Amino acid sequence: MIDEYILTDNVASRWVEHWNRRDIDGLVAMYDDTLECRSPFIRLLIGLDDGLISNKSDLKRYFAKVLETYPDL
């Protein structure tokens, strides 16, 4: 049986590695096609009125805008 903590830690570590390298394609590839991401920042940064991302194209656009707006993040 795979230890869920190790699996979760691995996914989180990979996500942070992609983020730190500014590898938006790598980040987006980690998400399933049926993703849902909700945040007030989505409305603010990419103008989706409901603050909901439900496809990889919008997720990629959101990550790019976050990195453009907050380059030291």
Backbone bond lengths (Angstrom), bond angles and torsions (degrees), N, CA, C in turn:
res aa  C-N    CA-C-N  psi(-1)  N-CA   C-N-CA  omega(-1)  CA-C   N-CA-C  phi
1 M - - - 1.454 - - 1.527 109.34 -
2 I 1.328 116.98 134.79 1.456 121.61 178.90 1.518 109.33 -77.56
3 D 1.301 115.85 131.79 1.459 120.83 177.08 1.531 108.24 -68.87
4 E 1.336 116.91 118.50 1.465 120.89 -176.56 1.523 111.97 -62.23
5 Y 1.317 117.61 -32.14 1.461 120.21 178.92 1.522 110.49 -64.13
6 I 1.320 116.66 -44.39 1.467 120.63 179.67 1.522 109.79 -64.03
7 L 1.326 117.46 -43.74 1.464 121.56 179.18 1.532 110.79 -61.31
8 T 1.322 117.25 -47.27 1.465 121.76 179.48 1.515 110.81 -63.39
9 D 1.324 116.97 -43.06 1.460 121.18 179.25 1.529 110.65 -61.90
10 N 1.325 117.11 -38.83 1.458 121.80 179.08 1.528 110.65 -64.39
11 V 1.316 117.44 -44.77 1.464 121.36 179.49 1.524 109.69 -63.35
12 A 1.305 117.34 -45.76 1.465 121.01 179.78 1.528 110.79 -62.77
13 S 1.305 117.02 -41.62 1.473 120.86 179.25 1.520 111.07 -63.37
14 R 1.331 116.94 -42.22 1.467 120.26 178.19 1.518 111.00 -64.26
15 W 1.342 116.80 -40.30 1.464 120.89 179.64 1.530 109.92 -60.91
16 V 1.333 116.44 -46.66 1.462 121.20 179.95 1.532 110.81 -64.10
17 E 1.316 117.39 -38.96 1.467 120.50 177.88 1.531 110.85 -61.28
18 H 1.326 116.52 -45.47 1.471 119.59 177.73 1.528 110.33 -62.14
19 W 1.320 116.21 -44.09 1.467 120.34 -179.14 1.532 110.79 -60.91
20 N 1.312 116.64 -47.93 1.468 120.56 -177.89 1.525 112.53 -64.51
21 R 1.332 116.76 -28.34 1.470 120.95 176.98 1.527 111.78 -86.85
22 R 1.332 115.96 -3.85 1.466 121.84 -176.20 1.521 111.06 60.54
23 D 1.318 115.13 36.24 1.469 123.52 -178.81 1.529 108.65 -92.11
24 I 1.313 115.36 83.15 1.464 120.21 -176.18 1.522 111.60 -64.71
25 D 1.325 117.44 -40.20 1.469 119.71 178.69 1.527 111.15 -61.97
26 G 1.333 116.58 -39.71 1.460 120.23 177.21 1.518 112.23 -64.52
27 L 1.316 116.76 -39.74 1.466 121.16 177.03 1.521 110.73 -61.95
28 V 1.317 115.30 -51.53 1.461 120.17 -176.14 1.529 110.79 -62.72
29 A 1.321 117.12 -35.33 1.468 120.84 179.65 1.526 112.20 -63.13
30 M 1.309 117.66 -20.98 1.462 120.82 -179.84 1.534 112.63 -76.97
31 Y 1.315 117.03 -11.66 1.465 121.93 -177.05 1.516 111.18 -97.50
32 D 1.318 116.01 147.02 1.452 123.15 176.23 1.529 109.26 -75.70
33 D 1.316 116.83 155.45 1.466 121.16 178.95 1.534 112.41 -63.35
34 T 1.315 117.27 -20.28 1.469 120.91 -178.91 1.531 111.60 -97.28
35 L 1.310 116.92 27.82 1.459 121.47 -175.94 1.525 112.19 -63.85
36 E 1.326 114.85 152.94 1.452 123.13 169.18 1.510 107.44 -140.04
37 C 1.307 115.07 124.75 1.460 121.59 179.78 1.522 107.16 -132.76
38 R 1.335 116.81 123.13 1.456 120.94 -178.21 1.524 109.45 -121.59
39 S 1.333 115.83 132.97 1.454 121.61 178.93 1.519 109.54 -162.02
40 P 1.331 118.04 145.39 1.462 119.37 173.55 1.531 111.63 -64.66
41 F 1.316 117.55 -22.68 1.461 121.13 178.12 1.531 111.63 -69.64
42 I 1.311 117.61 -27.33 1.462 121.11 177.63 1.522 109.58 -62.09
43 R 1.309 116.33 -46.10 1.465 120.48 177.69 1.523 110.33 -62.41
44 L 1.308 116.26 -44.67 1.464 121.90 -177.44 1.533 112.01 -64.98
45 L 1.333 117.00 -45.08 1.460 120.50 -171.22 1.521 115.17 -88.44
46 I 1.332 117.37 -36.00 1.473 117.39 -177.81 1.533 112.87 -124.50
47 G 1.317 116.45 6.02 1.455 120.82 169.41 1.516 117.87 74.01
48 L 1.314 118.74 20.61 1.467 119.58 174.89 1.529 107.70 -81.16
49 D 1.325 116.58 114.90 1.462 121.60 -170.73 1.516 114.88 -56.47
50 D 1.328 117.22 -35.69 1.465 119.75 -178.01 1.528 112.61 -86.94
51 G 1.337 117.19 -2.89 1.462 120.65 179.45 1.517 113.30 67.03
52 L 1.331 116.61 23.66 1.466 121.72 -175.40 1.524 110.60 -119.83
53 I 1.314 115.44 128.28 1.460 122.30 171.47 1.523 107.11 -104.03
54 S 1.337 115.72 130.15 1.466 119.27 -179.59 1.527 112.36 -134.02
55 N 1.340 116.24 18.05 1.466 118.96 175.20 1.529 108.89 -151.95
56 K 1.315 114.66 159.05 1.463 120.41 -174.56 1.527 112.72 -69.10
57 S 1.297 117.24 -29.39 1.463 120.01 179.11 1.531 110.82 -63.10
58 D 1.325 116.34 -47.09 1.468 120.15 177.59 1.525 111.46 -68.25
59 L 1.327 117.01 -34.97 1.464 119.88 177.94 1.524 110.31 -63.34
60 K 1.308 116.56 -42.91 1.466 120.94 178.22 1.530 110.36 -63.04
61 R 1.305 116.72 -43.45 1.462 121.36 178.46 1.526 110.84 -62.55
62 Y 1.325 116.68 -40.12 1.461 122.06 178.98 1.531 110.91 -64.64
63 F 1.330 117.35 -50.32 1.469 120.12 179.51 1.532 110.83 -58.87
64 A 1.322 116.74 -41.81 1.466 120.23 179.34 1.528 110.52 -61.92
65 K 1.320 116.84 -41.96 1.466 120.78 -179.38 1.526 111.04 -69.12
66 V 1.321 117.34 -38.68 1.469 120.46 176.73 1.521 109.74 -59.41
67 L 1.326 117.22 -47.63 1.462 120.83 -178.52 1.522 112.24 -67.84
68 E 1.314 116.79 -32.39 1.472 120.38 176.65 1.542 110.20 -70.24
69 T 1.324 116.01 -42.46 1.467 121.11 -175.76 1.515 112.34 -76.82
70 Y 1.308 116.79 -36.05 1.467 122.82 -177.66 1.534 109.62 -124.33
71 P 1.320 119.16 70.47 1.478 120.81 -172.50 1.522 114.49 -63.96
72 D 1.300 118.65 -21.07 1.470 120.83 -180.00 1.523 113.08 -92.21
73 L 1.316 117.59 2.66 1.449 121.51 -177.77 1.514 110.99 -72.36
